[in-house]
Amino acid sequence: MTLLERLYEAAAPRLCGKRVQDVRIGSHLVGVLLDSGEFGAAYALPGERQTPEPSSRIRRGTSACRPWSWRRG
């Protein structure tokens, strides 16, 4: 199991039942706002792969974001 998979496994219980309210993707920063008001941000290093279109994640359960957050494409 990779480090990212272990991190997701540890975070999954806290995400249960929450939905993504908004996603913002900039040139180097990614922000996610959950319907509970919680917010998370991540820094994308230059040259890393791009994420899918963020609008496809809005108002979906947090489990919908998991596949592209830690799997290598």
VMD Tcl script that draws the C-alpha trace (Angstrom):
set ca {
  {0.00 0.00 0.00}
  {1.40 3.40 -0.98}
  {1.71 6.36 1.37}
  {-1.14 8.17 -0.40}
  {-3.39 5.13 -0.10}
  {-2.63 4.93 3.63}
  {-3.39 8.63 4.05}
  {-6.73 8.25 2.29}
  {-7.58 5.21 4.40}
  {-6.89 7.21 7.56}
  {-8.95 10.19 6.36}
  {-11.90 8.25 4.91}
  {-13.89 7.89 8.17}
  {-13.86 11.68 8.65}
  {-15.16 12.20 5.09}
  {-18.12 9.83 5.34}
  {-21.37 11.56 4.40}
  {-19.78 14.87 3.41}
  {-20.16 16.37 -0.04}
  {-17.91 18.57 -2.14}
  {-19.40 22.07 -2.37}
  {-16.74 23.74 -4.51}
  {-13.38 23.02 -6.13}
  {-10.90 25.63 -7.33}
  {-7.84 24.71 -9.35}
  {-5.17 27.31 -10.04}
  {-1.81 27.01 -11.72}
  {-0.19 25.61 -8.56}
  {-2.87 25.47 -5.84}
  {-5.97 23.30 -5.49}
  {-8.70 24.09 -2.97}
  {-11.71 21.99 -1.97}
  {-14.64 23.24 0.13}
  {-16.89 20.63 1.73}
  {-20.56 21.22 2.53}
  {-19.64 21.08 6.23}
  {-17.56 24.25 5.79}
  {-14.25 22.39 6.05}
  {-11.60 23.40 3.53}
  {-8.50 21.71 2.20}
  {-5.72 22.92 -0.05}
  {-2.84 21.29 -1.89}
  {0.15 22.53 -3.85}
  {0.80 21.06 -7.30}
  {4.46 20.86 -8.20}
  {5.42 21.99 -11.72}
  {5.34 19.09 -14.16}
  {2.85 16.94 -12.21}
  {-0.14 15.49 -14.02}
  {-3.36 17.48 -14.28}
  {-6.56 16.56 -12.44}
  {-9.89 16.01 -14.20}
  {-12.37 18.84 -14.72}
  {-13.32 20.06 -11.22}
  {-16.96 20.78 -12.05}
  {-17.56 17.02 -12.30}
  {-16.77 16.77 -8.56}
  {-19.01 19.55 -7.24}
  {-21.98 18.39 -5.11}
  {-20.81 14.80 -5.17}
  {-19.78 12.68 -2.25}
  {-16.19 12.87 -1.14}
  {-15.66 9.30 -2.36}
  {-16.07 10.61 -5.93}
  {-12.81 12.54 -5.55}
  {-10.74 9.65 -4.25}
  {-9.83 7.91 -7.53}
  {-8.05 10.90 -9.05}
  {-6.54 12.09 -5.80}
  {-4.12 9.21 -5.24}
  {-4.03 6.91 -8.26}
  {-1.40 7.43 -10.88}
  {-2.78 7.78 -14.40}
}
mol new
graphics top color blue
foreach p $ca { graphics top sphere $p radius 0.5 }
foreach p [lrange $ca 0 end-1] q [lrange $ca 1 end] { graphics top cylinder $p $q radius 0.2 }
display resetview
